Amino acid sequence: MTQATQANQTTQSAQPLVPLPHRRLESFSRAAGLHPDLVRRLVALGLLEAWRDASGDLCFPPSQVAAARRLQRLHAGFAVNYASLGLVADLLDRIAELEAALRARTGTTGGTPWT
């Protein structure tokens, strides 16, 4: 077993130090409105955060429900494959950060005033 494989298995099976509220795969899938197989695929692609509990089941923090729904909307809206969604989501997040920084710098809450 290579070092990279060992590190990947450790990351996937690592549990948080403090017990967190979480959902298991079936509950998460229902809440997100996605098939469990698709949720597993999104985890494998690194698009959703999850960890494995002591019994090996996938567990998701509550914040990932919104993330999964966002990924589904992006997939439907932009007609891109799931592998590309990470890039699209990252770019949209970066745009939002830059817009917020610009608003903070200029002291405006909206776009450029037209008057």
NORQUI-V134204 format. One record per residue. RES is the residue in one small letter. SS is DSSP state (~ for helix, > for strand, _ for the rest). PSI is psi as a letter, one per 20 degrees, with the letter a starting at -180 (999 if undefined). BURIAL is # if it has 16 or more other ideal C-beta (glycine too) atoms within 10 Angstrom, else .. Layout:
res->{RES & RES}
ss->{SS & SS}
psi->{PSI & PSI}
burial->{BURIAL & BURIAL}
//
This chain:
res->{m & t & q & a & t & q & a & n & q & t & t & q & s & a & q & p & l & v & p & l & p & h & r & r & l & e & s & f & s & r & a & a & g & l & h & p & d & l & v & r & r & l & v & a & l & g & l & l & e & a & w & r & d & a & s & g & d & l & c & f & p & p & s & q & v & a & a & a & r & r & l & q & r & l & h & a & g & f & a & v & n & y & a & s & l & g & l & v & a & d & l & l & d & r & i & a & e & l & e & a & a & l & r & a & r & t & g & t & t & g & g & t & p & w & t}
ss->{_ & _ & ~ & ~ & ~ & ~ & ~ & ~ & ~ & ~ & ~ & ~ & ~ & _ & _ & _ & _ & _ & _ & _ & _ & > & > & > & ~ & ~ & ~ & ~ & ~ & ~ & ~ & ~ & _ & _ & _ & ~ & ~ & ~ & ~ & ~ & ~ & ~ & ~ & ~ & _ & _ & _ & _ & _ & _ & > & > & _ & _ & _ & _ & _ & > & > & > & > & _ & ~ & ~ & ~ & ~ & ~ & ~ & ~ & ~ & ~ & ~ & ~ & ~ & ~ & ~ & ~ & ~ & _ & _ & _ & ~ & ~ & ~ & ~ & ~ & ~ & ~ & ~ & ~ & ~ & ~ & ~ & ~ & ~ & ~ & ~ & ~ & ~ & ~ & ~ & ~ & ~ & ~ & ~ & ~ & _ & _ & _ & _ & _ & _ & _ & _ & _}
psi->{p & r & h & g & g & g & g & g & h & g & g & h & i & p & q & q & h & p & p & q & p & r & q & r & g & g & g & g & g & g & h & i & k & q & q & h & h & h & g & g & g & h & g & h & i & j & i & q & p & r & r & p & a & h & i & j & q & p & q & p & q & h & h & i & g & h & g & g & h & g & g & g & g & g & g & g & h & i & l & q & r & h & h & i & h & g & g & g & g & g & g & h & g & g & g & g & g & h & g & g & h & g & g & h & h & i & j & q & i & b & a & p & q & i & 999}
burial->{. & . & . & . & . & . & . & . & . & . & . & . & . & . & . & . & . & . & . & . & . & # & # & . & # & . & . & # & # & . & # & # & . & # & . & . & . & # & # & # & . & # & # & . & . & . & # & # & . & # & # & . & . & . & . & . & . & # & # & # & # & . & . & # & # & . & # & # & . & . & # & # & . & # & # & . & . & . & . & . & . & # & . & . & # & . & . & . & . & . & . & . & . & . & . & . & . & . & . & . & . & . & . & . & . & . & . & . & . & . & . & . & . & . & .}
//
